[in-house]
Amino acid sequence: MNRFLSSPWTKRVAFALGLTPFIYLIASLTWRGLHGRLPGNPVEYITHFTGDWIIQFLLITLCITPLRNELNRPAITKFRRMFGLFAFFYACVHFLIWFCIDREFSVSTMWGDILKRPYITVGMLGLAAMIPLAITSTAGWVRRLGFRRWQQIHRLIYLSTLAGIIHYFWLVKSDLRWPRYYAEVFGLLMLYRVIMWTRKSKASAKRVTQPAVPAG
């Protein structure tokens, strides 16, 4: 398994799979356009499609740590950066479609929506939290910041995921099946982390309180 995960071909396949939703979106819209079968609101269709994949890639990224720990496969960690960057890629597409087509490049209209519509406010918060994650995703930034500080910054993924799920809840209002499903998965992933953090804290406290063994 470690050999499979360490293979450069595995990473290339994972990259191709990450790009597949975007290729499917372009191909699907092109085919529908040529056959006069575009959705009633193409902009809404694209924004919902990319929005789903933002959350899905964030959740996939959050799954890496539990899989690494429970399967004892450290090599799987190398996929975390790729999936996180795919989440940011789809977030950028999501934002640009909304800003360029729906808001027609109007910065004033965009800021008006951010200030007046809570679901857009929280969505922009999630996007803003992803920017430092994308910028500092390289090994070079880990060395510059130090692992502990880098790790603290990358905990912003929890904020991004939570903001994305809330954004989805407030956007759809009626059919809550998918945002509820995402919320449940996110809740389980966070519960796993809380349990692991609690165990580490107890283990650290136990080591501190253990009496030193006298020499000789």
Secondary structure, 3 states (H helix, E strand, C coil): CHHHHHCHHHHHHHHHHHHHHHHHHHHHHHHHHHCCCCCCCHHHHHHHHHHHHHHHHHHHHHHHHHHHHHHCCHHHHHHHHHHHHHHHHHHHHHHHHHHHHHCCCCHHHHHHHHHHCHHHHHHHHHHHHHHHHHHCCCHHHHHHHCHHHHHHHCCHHHHHHHHHHHHHHHHHCCCCHHHHHHHHHHHHHHHHHHHHHHHHHHHHHHHHHCCCCCCC
